Amino acid sequence: MNKGSTISIESLKHDKSLHRRWETNEILYTDTNIVIGKNNRTMVVERNKKRWRTKEPAIFYFDDRYWFNIILLFGESYYYYCNMASPFMYANKKITYIDYDLDIIVDESYAYNIMDEEDFLLHQQQYHYEEAVVQKVMEHKEILIEWIEMRKGPFHPSFIEKWLQVIEKEDGEHE
C-alpha cells in the first residue's frame, strides 16, 4: 500500500460476512501502523447489494493498534464518524475490519454522541462475541473518548487543517 494507490475498504460483521464496502479510496499517507486516505462520491455496496454514492469528501484514519477507525466528513462544516471496530487488516488492495456497531459521532465543537448501543448488545448475543472482544471494544471506546476530549490524533485541529487543504487543493485542480 503506497501513497496514491487506490484500495477498497470492507466492513465485516463478526461472522466475517460483508456489512458494507467502499469501492474507491485513495491512500494519502501510510506508515507501520497508520493509514490515512480519502474518498469522495465513492460507490458503496451494502450487505443486501444496494448501491449508493457518498455525498461528501471524507478522510479516513486507521491505526492497527486500536479497536476503532475514524472518518472525517466534510460538508457545509465537518464532523467525525467513529466506528468501534477490530484493528484493520490489509491484503489484495483491500482494508478489512470487523464493525462492532457502536459508533461515536463528533461535531465540530467536539460534542459527541455514542450511537447504536442496542445494536451492539443485540449482535453481541447474535454473533456470540467472545468476552475478550467485548472488553477490547469497551476499553478502546474509552480511549477514543479520551482522544476526542484531548483533541488527540485526527481530532487535533492541525489534522483537520492539513487534510482539508489537500481536499480543497484537489477540488480546485478538478474544476
C-alpha positions in Angstrom: 0.0 0.0 0.0 1.6 3.2 -1.2 0.7 6.9 -1.2 -1.5 7.5 -4.3 -2.7 3.9 -4.6 -6.4 3.0 -4.8 -7.9 0.5 -2.5 -11.4 -0.7 -1.4 -12.5 -0.8 2.3 -14.7 -3.6 3.6 -16.6 -3.5 6.9 -17.5 -7.0 8.0 -19.7 -8.5 10.7 -18.3 -10.7 13.4 -19.0 -13.8 11.3 -16.9 -12.3 8.5 -20.0 -11.6 6.3 -20.0 -8.3 4.4 -21.5 -5.3 6.1 -20.5 -2.6 3.7 -17.8 -1.9 1.0 -16.5 1.5 -0.1 -15.1 0.8 -3.6 -12.6 3.6 -4.5 -10.4 5.1 -1.9 -7.0 6.9 -2.3 -4.2 6.4 0.1 -2.7 9.8 1.3 -0.3 8.5 4.0 0.8 5.2 5.4 3.4 4.1 7.9 3.9 0.9 10.0 0.6 1.3 11.8 -1.4 4.1 10.3 -3.3 4.5 7.0 -4.9 7.8 6.1 -6.8 8.2 2.9 -9.7 9.9 1.2 -12.7 9.3 -0.9 -15.4 11.5 -2.5 -18.6 10.3 -4.2 -17.3 6.7 -3.9 -19.6 3.8 -4.6 -20.8 2.0 -1.5 -22.2 -1.6 -1.6 -24.4 -2.7 1.3 -24.8 -6.2 2.6 -28.1 -6.5 0.7 -26.3 -5.5 -2.6 -27.9 -2.0 -2.5 -25.5 0.6 -4.1 -25.2 4.3 -3.4 -22.6 7.0 -3.6 -21.2 9.1 -0.7 -22.2 12.7 -0.9 -19.2 14.5 0.7 -15.4 14.3 0.7 -14.1 12.2 3.6 -10.7 11.5 5.2 -10.3 8.1 6.9 -7.9 7.2 9.6 -7.0 3.6 10.5 -4.4 2.6 13.1 -3.9 -1.1 13.6 -3.1 -0.7 17.3 -6.7 0.4 18.1 -10.2 -1.1 18.0 -11.7 1.9 16.2 -11.4 3.8 13.0 -12.2 7.5 12.3 -13.8 9.1 9.3 -13.7 12.9 9.0 -16.5 14.1 6.7 -16.6 17.5 5.1 -19.9 19.0 4.1 -21.2 22.5 5.0 -19.0 22.0 8.1 -17.2 18.9 9.2 -17.9 16.1 11.6 -16.4 12.8 12.6 -17.9 9.3 12.3 -16.0 6.9 14.5 -16.6 3.1 14.3 -15.8 0.8 17.1 -14.1 -2.0 15.1 -11.4 -4.5 15.1 -7.9 -3.4 14.1 -7.8 -3.3 10.3 -6.0 -5.8 8.1 -4.7 -5.1 4.6 -4.4 -7.6 1.7 -5.1 -7.6 -2.0 -5.6 -3.8 -2.3 -8.3 -4.0 0.4 -8.6 -2.8 4.0 -10.9 -5.0 6.1 -12.2 -4.7 9.7 -15.0 -6.1 11.8 -17.6 -3.5 12.7 -18.9 -3.8 16.2 -21.9 -1.4 15.7 -21.0 1.1 18.4 -20.4 4.5 16.7 -19.4 7.9 18.1 -20.5 10.9 16.2 -18.4 14.0 16.9 -19.4 17.5 15.8 -17.0 20.4 15.1 -17.4 21.7 18.7 -16.2 18.2 19.8 -19.5 17.3 21.4 -20.1 13.6 20.9 -22.9 11.1 20.9 -22.5 7.3 21.3 -24.8 5.6 18.9 -26.2 2.1 18.3 -25.6 0.6 21.8 -28.7 -1.5 21.3 -27.2 -3.0 18.1 -24.0 -3.8 19.9 -25.9 -5.7 22.6 -28.1 -7.4 20.1 -25.2 -8.5 17.9 -23.2 -9.5 20.9 -25.7 -12.2 21.5 -26.5 -13.0 17.9 -22.8 -13.4 16.9 -21.6 -14.8 20.3 -18.9 -12.2 20.8 -16.1 -13.6 23.0 -15.7 -11.8 26.3 -12.2 -10.6 25.2 -13.8 -8.9 22.2 -16.4 -7.1 24.3 -13.6 -6.0 26.7 -11.5 -4.6 23.8 -14.4 -2.7 22.4 -15.2 -1.1 25.7 -11.6 -0.4 26.6 -11.0 1.2 23.2 -14.3 3.2 23.4 -12.8 4.9 26.4 -9.5 5.5 24.6 -11.4 7.0 21.7 -13.4 9.3 24.0 -10.1 10.4 25.6 -8.7 11.2 22.1 -11.8 13.3 21.4 -11.7 15.2 24.7 -7.9 15.7 24.5 -8.0 16.6 20.7 -5.5 13.9 20.0 -4.6 12.4 16.6 -7.3 13.1 14.0 -9.2 15.3 16.5 -6.4 17.8 16.6 -7.1 21.0 14.7 -3.9 20.7 12.7 -5.1 17.3 11.3 -8.3 18.9 10.1 -6.5 21.9 8.5 -3.9 19.7 6.8 -6.3 17.3 5.2 -8.9 19.9 4.4 -6.2 21.7 2.4 -5.5 18.5 0.5 -9.1 18.1 -0.4 -9.6 21.8 -1.4 -6.4 21.8 -3.5 -7.5 18.7 -5.4 -11.1 20.0 -5.9 -9.6 23.2 -7.3 -7.5 21.2 -9.7 -10.6 19.3 -11.0 -12.7 22.4 -11.7 
